[in-house]
């Protein structure tokens, strides 16, 4: 688990960049005028959140348990994003893009170990 968390942490910038490119390609409305990631500041905030969720996933992987993800990052997340006007389904899609970009960097066995942590967050946001 340490090896997986280290690989993800060491590649955070690459993963976030790749995931955001995938997301903007799937959902160009997010970065179009009126979208939640339109403008430099808004886009930077989204990328910050993606990095934060990736770190949260590494905590779960290190612990070998989803409890840290729940207690640190998911309690109240839907309410927070709803109050900010951020589309929660869009965040779930972002997590799926993070998963795809992350797992592409891992070997098959490590990817299989890491995948449920991404799925857990995406499901909680769906």
N, C-alpha and C positions, 0 to 999 in steps of 0.2 A: 504494500500500500504506500509506503514511503517513496518508492521508485515512481509510482504513478503520480502521486501528488507533486513530487519534485519536477517531473517532466511537464506537468500542466503549469505549474508555477513558473518554471523557467521559460515557458513558451507563451505566457499570458498575452503579451502584446501581439504576437503573431496570431494567436487564436482569436482574440477580440477583433483584430483587423479582418481576418478571414470571415468570421461569423457576421460581422457588420456588413461586409460586401455581399454576402449571401442574402442577408435579411433585406438590404436595400434593393437588391435585384428582385426578390420575391414580392416586396411591398414598397414600391417606389413612392406610394402615397405618404409614407411616414416622413420622407425627406422633401416632399413637395410643399409648396406654400400651403399653410394651414395644417400640415402634419406635425405630430408631436416631436419629431426630430429635425424640423426645418430650422435652419440657422446654425451657426457655429456653436453657440452656447448650448442649445438644446441637444445637438448631436454629441457634443462633448459630455453632457450629462448622461446620455444614453450609454455611451461607451464606458463611462465610469461605472455605471450600474452593471454592465456586462462583465467587467473585470471583477467587480465585487461578488457577483454570483459565481463566477469561476472560482474565486478564492473560497467561497462558502462550500462549494462542491469538494474542494480539496480537503476542507475540514472534515466533511463526512467520510471521505475516502480514508483519511488518516485514522479516524475513529473506528472505521468499519461499521458505522451506524448512521442512520439518517436523523437521529435525534438532534445533533448539533445544527443541522440544516433547519429543522423545525423551530428549535428554540432561538436560534440567532437570526434567522432570516425569513421565516415564512409567517410567523404570527403577525397578523395585521397587514400583510403585504397587499392583499386585494383592496382593503379599505384605503390604504395609503395611495396606491396608484389611482383608484377611483376618485379620491378627493383631489388629486392633482390633474385629473382629466387624461391620464395615460391609459390607453386601451390595454387592459390586462391580457386579452388574447394575443396582442402584439408582443407582450413580454414573454408569453409562453412560446411563441414562434422564435423569439430571440434566443431563448434557452435551447430550443431544438437546433438552431444554427450553431450555437456554442458547442453543443454535443457533437454535431457533425464535424466541426473544425477540430475539436479536441481529440476525438476518437481516431481521426485520420493520422494523428501523430503517434499513436500508441500501437503496440503489437496487438494481435488478436486477443490474447489472454488478458492483457491489461485493459483493453477496450471493453471486454465483457465485464470485468470487475467495476469499471468506472461508469458504464452506461446507466445503471439504475439510479444513480444519484442525480443525473441530469433529468431523467424521466420523472423522478419524484418532484422536482421543482416545477417542471413543465405541467405535470398533472395538477399540482396544487394551484397553478395559475389558470388552469383551463376551466 
